[in-house]
């Protein structure tokens, strides 16, 4: 009878040791998963903001190109400038 109890105690001790190891790995895995989730949420929010366009209508109305000391203001897309179509 004592031999059976000792064998069972040994199995339970091994199970406890395995569970302790898993419990120690758990917080690290949870932290990694939470950081990944936060990065994905931030990426989705950033993409949604970019796709929504500028926050203010005049924020990117007309691009400016600087050439040395000169600055040339380019017309906004679709604003009266048309390139000829060559065939």
N, C-alpha and C positions, 0 to 999 in steps of 0.2 A: 504494500500500500504506500509506504513512504517513497519508494522508487517512482511510482506513478505521479505522486504529488511533486516530487523534485523535477521530473520531466516536464510536467505542465508548467511549473514555475519558470523553468528555463525558457520555454516557448513564449510565455507571457513577457518575461524580461526582454527577450529579443524583439518582440512586437513593440514594447514600450520604447526601446532604443530606436527602432525604425520610425516610429511615430514622432519621437523627439527630433530626429534628423529632418523629417518632412516639415515639422512645425518651424524649424529654424530656417528652412528654405522658403517657406510660405511668405513671410514679410518681404523678402527680397524680390520674389516673383510678383507679388502684389504691387510693390513700388515700381518695378519695370513696366507692368501693365498700365498703371496709372499714368506714368510719364508718356508712354506711347499714346494713350487715349488723349492726353492733354495736347500733344503735338498734332494729332489728327484733327482735333477740334479747332485748334489755332489755324491749321492749314485750310480747313473748310471755310472758316470765317474770313480768312484773308482772300481766298479765291472768290467768295461771294462778294466781298467788297470791291475787288478789282473788276469783276464782271458787271457790277452795278454802275461802274463809271465813276467819274470824279465826284467828290462830296459836294462841290459847289459848281454851278453851271459854268462859271468863268474860270475855273481852276486850270483848265488846259484848253482854253479857247483857241489860241493860235501859237504854234511853236515858234521859237526864235532861234535862228542859227547865227553864231558869231563867227565872222571871218576876219581875223586879225583885229583891227580896231573898229570894224564895221559890224553892225548887227542888222540882220535882215529878218523881218517878220514874215513868216510864211502864212499863206491863207489856210484856214481850217479846211478839213476834208469836205469836199462837195461844195465849196464856196466859190462859185463862178470861175474856176480855173479848170479847163478841160484840155487834155492832151489829145492831139490828133490820133486817129486810129490808122495805122499803116497796114496795108494788105500786101 
